[in-house]
Amino acid sequence: MRIIIVGAGKVGYQLVESLAKENHDIMVVDTDQEVLDKINDNFDVLTKKGNGISSSLLKGLNIEGWDLLIAVTNSDEANIVACITAKKVGVKTAIARVRNPEYVVELDFMRSNLGIDYIINPEYATANEIIRLILNTHTSYAADFAKGHVRMSEIIIEADSGFAGKQIKDIKLPGGVVITAIVRNREVIIPNGFDHILHDDTLYIMGEKSAVDGVAKTAGVRLVNNRVRNVMIIGGGKIGYYLAKGLECLDINVKLIEQDMDRCRELSEGLNDALVLHGDGTDITLLKAENIGGMDAFLAVTGYDEENLLVSVLAKQMGAKKVIAKVSRSNYTSVLETIGIDNAVSPKLITASDILRIVRGGRIVSISLLIGGQAEVLEIIPQEGTPILNKPLKDLGMPKGIIFGAILRHGKVIIPNGDSVITSSDRVIVFTLDSHVETVSRLFGNRRGGLGLHELLNSAKNAGNAASM
């Protein structure tokens, strides 16, 4: 597939990192030569310094007939114009990142009249993910697949866990659960029965929802009552606004703390029931005065990772039940487990996941990037006539880094083994290291160049994809 990425910031870089391993033809356009040099140093892709909204630049690149342009600069307007220009030049499909809430009412117009096929709103998608985590019964990360029948859960092994020090073969797991990965000192291990589980390991387990919850509880994960009544938000940016809006709709009491007085006034006008407070979210006196210890959830979503981490630690120490921080830098992820934060969300990974699902096409229902992008969980409905169908899994010659975690067949969850066979009516949940994504795509029949993007886009819009508005 031939892809142009306009904008080499955090999301653009993440997209290059993921797509370059799948043998796509990629060109990156940015006005900053320094960031292009960084990409050239790390990936085998083409780069061009210039403004992606320039019709003369795009025409000069001879991109007529290319499959996809993804515009992810820091400017909504530039992304919109770049997509319009690309479609006029002859690019088949255009995706724009649009972040400003004021453009929400115009998104349908942009799709239908300006030729922009898909619009990604990272802040909205991130807010939805945070709300999902708030309502989750696990204190650590958990995600559901296959219409809620299959769950993947993250388990951090404490010293007193019943799993610590044991080999996997000696742990009595129910038939509906599999350990897909162990993360130890930032290294991802695809385990077998003889691997030991150590204190401070992070396990990723997958299987039938209630069975996974049972294993998580046995391993020491604290399950919480997901009846959320009171939430405090630190940071009144776009994510904070979308969070407050969404929580209001769920009849949840919201306190939002923002330092900028003018922004406080804007938020007060845009929100109905949320209490907007002017102040510093790291001020312990303020947090105590606003009863942080009585909060069911505390959300730190300022524009600064360090501030989010600091205030999240304070919130946990002061009694907030569930603490979630927005963290953009992937090199901070290894710190989170040691400081007691329940969940961290990364807008760049959420945005990249949504875009990758579109790029890969086929019948991919969802993609979740895990462990800072080192691994993925894909939910896929196989296509007719593809290599994965009607063959025992043991005969496919798959590398160790691919695990078929679950199959949903006629409403029943199956944990596959080497003799299992996948049919075209199944939903398959696959855990894969990022280095093996191309193999998964090949097995499930995704083709380079012409991935049926328009059909996928239409189905995604009808399904109400959470990342678009």
N, C-alpha and C positions, 0 to 999 in steps of 0.2 A: 504494500500500500504506500502511496506517495502522500506525505503529510508535511504541511508547513505550520510551524509554531511561531506565532508572533508574540514576543515577550518572553524573556529568559529569566524572569524572577523565580520565586520559590516554586510556584506551581509549574511554570514552564520547565524549570530544571528537573522537577520530579517526573514530568511527562517524558522528557528526553531520556531520563534514567530508566524508566519502565519500558518505553517503546523501542529504544535502541537495541534491547536484547531480543526483540522479536523480528529482526531483519526487515523492518520497514525502511523505506527511503525517506529520510527526514531532513528538512531544512529549517534552521532557526534564524529568525529575523529580530534584531534588537538594535537600539540606538547606542548601546553601551559596549564598546569594544572589549572592555575588561571582562564582562560576564560572558561574552562570546569566546574569549580566549580560554576561560575556565571550562566551558563546554568542549571546546576543541581539544583541550588537554586530557579530557576524560572519556570522550565518546567519539565514535566514528560517524559523524554527521556533518552535513554542510552548514555553514553559517554565513550570514550576510548582514553587514552593518547598514542600517537604514531604517526609515520610518515605514511601518507596515501598513499605514493608511495611504501610502503613495501609489497611485495607479501606475505611474511610470516605472516605479521600482518593481511592482509585482509583474507588470508586463515584461520587463527586462529579464525576469527570472524564468520566463517561458514556462509558466505553471498552468497554462490552459490544459484542462483535462485531468489535473491532479485531483486526488480523491477527497482531500480534506484540508481545511484551514482552521486552526484553533487559535483564537485571539485571547490572550491572557495577560495583557499589559496592565499597569496600575490605573489606567484611564478607561472608564466605561465607554466614553464617547469614542476613543480611539479603537476600542474593540468592535464597537458597532460599525464604525466606518470601514475598518479593515475587512469585516465580513461582507459588507455590501460591495466593496470594491472587488474583493476576491470572487464573488459570485458573478459580477459583471465581466471579470477577466476570463472566467470559465472554470473556476474550481467547483467541483460537484457539490460539496457539502461544507457548511460553515458553522462553527460553534463559537459563541461569544461569552466571555465572563462579564456579567453585569451585576453590580453590587449595590447601586444606589436605590434605596427604597422608593424614591420618587418615580423611578422608572417602572415600578411594578404594574401600574395600570396600563402601560404601553407595551408590555411584553407580547401580548397576542397580536397587536398591530405590527410589531417588529417581525414576528414570524410570518404573518400572512402577507404583508405588504413590502417588506424590505428584503425578503429572501434569506433571513437568518434561520437556519434549520433548528438550532437548539441553543437554549440560553441557560447558562449555569450561574446560579447565585450562591457563592460560597458561604456567605454569612447566614443566609436562610437555611441552607443545608446543614451547617454546623449547629445552628440553634435547634433544628429538628433532631439531630443526633444527641445533643445534650438532653433534650426533653425525653428522648427514648431511654437514655441512661438514668435519668432521674426516676423514671417509673419502673426501671428494672429492679428485680428483687435481689440481685447480687450486688455486693459492695464493690466488686472488681468488674472488669469488662465482661460483657456477655452479649451475644448477638444471635438473633433467630433467623432461620432460613426455612425454605420449603413450606411456606404458608404457616409458619409458627410451629411446625412439627419437630424441627431439628434445631438444636442450640449448640453454639460454641461458647465455651466459658474459659476465662483466664483464671488460673489458680496460682497464687503466690505461696510457696511452701514455707511455713513457719517452722521454727525449731521443734515445737511440740505437736506438729502435724503427724497424723498416723501414717503418712506416706514417707516422711523423711527417713533416709537411710536404707530404704527398701529397693530391691530390684522390681521392675515392672511386673515380671512374671509372678511375683509373690503377692501382688496386690489383687484382691478380689474385686474386679470390675464387673458390673452387670453386663449382660449380653448386648445391650443397646448403647455402649459407650466405647470410644477408642481414644487413646492419647495420641494426638497428631504431632506434637512437637514439644521439646523442652528448650527453654532459653536459659543459658547459663553464661554469665559474664559477657552478655551481648552476642553470644554465639548461638545460632539455631541448630539444634540437634534433632534429627529425625530418629526416634528411638526404636529399639527392639526390646524383647522381653528381658534381655540381660543387662540393660542400662539401669544404673542406680538413679534414684531421685534424691537430690541433696537439699539441705537447708538453703533457702534463698533462690532455689530454682523457680522458674515460672513455667507452669504446664498449660498447654492449650488442649482441652478435651472437647470432643464432639460426639453427638449422638441424639437419641430421643430425649426430648426436653425434660421430662420429669426425672429420667435416669441421670442426666447430666447434673441436675440440681442436687440429687441425692449424693452423687460422687463428690461434688463441690462441698457439700455440707460435711461429709465424712473427712475430707481433706483439710477442713478448717476454715473454709470460706463462710463468712457470716452472711446469712440471708436476712434481709430486712423486710419489714412491712412496707409495701410500696404505696401506701396511702399517704400522699404528700399534701400537706396543707399550707406550709409556710416555706418560702424560698427567698434567699437574699442573693442579689446579683451585684457584683462589683464591676463597673465599667458600663457606660451608657452609649457605646458605639453601636454599629449596625447589629452585631450579634446580640448585645444586651437588649436592644430595642425589639428584635424579633423574638427573643426569649420571653420578654415581658408580655408581648402580644399573645404568644402561644400559650403561656401559662394562665393569662387572664381568661382565655377561652376554656380552660380546664377548671375554672373556678378556684384557682390557687392564689393565696395571698402572696403578693410580691412586694419586696422592698428593693429598690434599685439605687445604688450609691454612685454618684458621678461627680468628678472634681470641677468640671467646667460649668459655670453658672448658666451661660447661654444655652449649652446643650441640655441642661436640666429643664429649662423653660420649653425647649422643643419637645423633649420627652413628655413633659407634663401635658402638653397640648395633644400629642399623638397617642397617648395611652389613656385608658378609661379608668381603671381601678387601681393600678399599681401606684405605690407610694414612692415618689422620686425624692431622694435626699441629696442635698449638696454637701459634699464632704470628701475626705480622703479615706479610701477603702482600707488603708493600712493603719488607720488610727484605732488603736485598741480601745480607747475610751468610747469612741463612736460605736464600734462594733458591740461592745458590752451594753451600751445604752439602748441599742436596737435589738437586744436579746438574741445575739448570734447563737447562744447555746440552745435556744429553742427552735432553731431552724432544721427542717427536714432535709434541706439541701442548700448548699452554698456554692455559688458559681462565680469563678473569677475569669472574666473575659475582657480585661483591658488590652490595650495594644502592646503591652510589654510582658514578655514571658517571665522575666525575673520578678516583677511585681505580682503576677498571677501565682507564681510558686510560693513567694513569701506569704502572701495573704492567705493562701490555701492552707499552709502549715499552721498559721495562727488560728484559722477557723477550726481546723481539726482539733487543735489543743484546747480550744475554748468550747468544744462540745457540739459543733455542727455534725449532724448524723452522716450525711453524704457530701463529699467535697469533690468538685470537678473543676479542672483548670484548662484553659485554652493555652496550648503550647505550640508554637510554630517551628521551633528549632528541633530537629530530630536528635541532635546530640544531647538534649536534655532528657530524653525518654528513659535513659538508664538511671537517672537520679530519682525518678518519681516513686519507684518501689521502696526506696529507702527512707523517704520522708513522710510516708503515710497518706498520700493523696489517693483517693479512691479511683478516679478516672482522669485521663487527660485526652483532649481532643485536638486534632491538628487540621485546620481548615484546608491546608494544601493537600493532605492525604485524602480528605473527603472529596475535594474537588477533582483530584486526579482519578479517584476511583470512579466517579460518575463519567468523566470523559473517557477513561479507558474502556468502560462498558460499551460506550457508543462506538469507539474506534474498532474494538474487536468484533462487534457485530454478532452475527449468528443468532443464537437464542440464549445469550447470557442474560440471566435475570438480575443478578447483582454481583458486585465485586467489593470485597473489603480488603484494604491494605492493612497488614499487621506488622508489628515489630519494626516500626519505622520504615515500612516499605520492603523489608527483606522477604516477606511472605505474603501470599494472597489466599483468600477463600473465595471461590467462585461457585455460584449456583447456576447450573446450566441445564437446559432442556436439549438433548442431543438432536442433531439433524438426521434425516433419513439418508442412508447410504454412506455414512461416515465410518471411519475405522473402529470407533469405540463400540459399535453396536454388535450384539449377538455373538460376542466372543468372550470366553473366560478371561477375567482380568489378568490372570497369571500368564496368558499367552501374548500379552501386548508388549512385553519387554520394557516396562516403565522404569525410569530411574528411581533411586531411593527417595528423592526429594518430592515425589508426588504421592499423596495419600487420598484414596477415595474414602471420605469420612462417612458418608451416608447416602442412601438412595431412598427417595420417596416414591412409592409405587401404589397407586390406588388408595392413597391415604394412610398407608402403612410404612413405617420407617424400617429400613433394612440396613444393618451394618455389614458391608460387603467383605468377602474374603476372596482368595485367589480363584475360587470356582464360580464366583458370582458373574452374572451376565447382565449387561445394561440393555434396555429396550428403548425404543423411540418415544414411549409415553412416560418415561421416568423423569424425575427431577434429580440431578446428581450434585452433591456438595463435595467439592474438591479442595483440599489444602495443598498448596504447592509453593515451593521456594521460587523466588522471582526468576532464578536462572532457568527454570523449567517451564515457564509460562508458554513459550512457543511450542513445546511438546504437547501440552494440554490443548492448545488451540488446534494443533494438527490432528490430534485424536478425535476431537469433537467437530472437526470439519470446517472451522473458520478459514477462509481463503484470503490470501493477500490480494488487494486490489479488488474493489467492488464487493463490499461485505454486506450488501443489502441494507445500507445505512438508512435509507428513507423509510423502509418498512419498519426498521427497529425504532426510528424516531417516532413514527406514528403510534406504534404500540406503547412506547414509553410515555408519550403524552397522554394517551388514553388511560394508562395505569396511574397517572398522577404522580410522576416521579418527584420525589421530595426535593430534588436539587433545583428544579425549575419552578418558575412562578408565572 
